[in-house]
Amino acid sequence: MTERKKLSLSRPAPADSSDAPARRKPPVRGAGSAPRKRMTAAEAAQAREEAARAPRSEPVDRPRHDSGEGWPARRTAEPRRPAQGDGRGRPPARPAPQGGRGDARRPMERPAYPERAPRAEAQPTARPERQAERPVPDDGRIRLSKLMSERGLASRREADEWIEQGWVRVDGEVVAELGVRVLPNVDITIDPLARTQQAERVTILLHKPIGYVSGQAEDGHEPAVALIRPENRWREDRHPLQLTRGHLRNLAPAGRLDIDSTGLLVLTQDGRVARQLIGEDSGIEKEYLVRVQSVSEPDSENVSAVVSPETLERLRFGLELDGRQLKPAQVSWQNEQQLRFVLREGRKRQIRRMCELVGLKVVGLKRVRMGRVTLSKLPQGQWRFLRPDERF
């Protein structure tokens, strides 16, 4: 059996100092140098001043790897940009406020940006000048549509529509261009298709009651065209046409009546009829029955005895409205309180304003005739078609 060596846990006896070398002491912090000595406050302040005066060396960019080209040569040093955040998507920390508690509560001052130059006022864009209109020839030529309107063949709108459709011939040649000028003595022929289309346009006679406006609705009052319904058609109307929605399209009044007036109102789709009744050169007579009252003697029942003959002469001719002299009119007494007016023009509220100029007040006005078409027995609020044999 092998003999095991017994381990002794006891410390060996120190060797004799004469036989063993001297034991080395552990080095002090900062091996090879004397122990560090603390600076005084004055020395620390002096060291900071020297560090501030010492020139700083410019940083040099480290070489960056250029793809496929190896390490590039050292380039000129550039100032480094300030760090944008800490790499985790957070903004850089604000510097700690200097001073005491009051400085910490002071709001952070915004950096001063350079002042912007005042914005120049927007100048209005110059509109492009219109092209000079074509010179009108001096050979006496006029527009074809105007000539057709003057001859009573169609209104200008209808004439333009027919020209675009190629339904108009001038001296046997088709004219399909708008704005063509022709001599006044040319021969104009219209295709029968245009006549058929024109014949389909209707003219309606309405006995307008008080409270309806002639044109577009205004001030809460309904337009007169609202009365053109099948149930309001006069039962004695013998015209074969039956009212349809197409008959109400582009149906316009040819000659207005005030909201306080009643009587014959013409609504038409035919431009020729409208031009004949209210055109600039229209000479169609309009007859009215006007009930009047004397302003000086309002209680007089026999107004005809109060009004002088000179007043009646002034109504016939000699008055002005809006700086323009009125055309001669026919004015006569229908009865003791009613005058009969026959006019060849239609100014705004003409009869009422004429009566005011001579000291009369209109208390009732009714239109009974336009040209050769009369109101006759048509009841108030009802309508009928213009017959083919009727002409204004």
Buried (B, 14 or more C-beta within 10 A) or exposed (E): EEEEEEEEEEEEEEEEEEEEEEEEEEEEEEEEEEEEEEEEEEEEEEEEEEEEEEEEEEEEEEEEEEEEEEEEEEEEEEEEEEEEEEEEEEEEEEEEEEEEEEEEEEEEEEEEEEEEEEEEEEEEEEEEEEEEEEEEEEEEBBBBBBBBBEEEBBBBBBBBBBBEEEBBBBEEEEBEEEEBBBEEEEEBEBBEEBEEBBEEBBBBBBBBBBEBBBEEEEEEEEBBBEBBEEEBBBEEBEBEEEBEEEBBEEBEBBBBBBBEBBBBBBBBBBBBBBBBBBBEEBEBBBBBBBBBBBEEBEEBEEBBEBBEEEBBEBBBEEBEBEEEEBEEBEBEBEEEBBBBBBBBBBBEBBBBBBBEBBBBBBEBBBBBBBBEBBBEEBEEBBBBBBEEEEEB
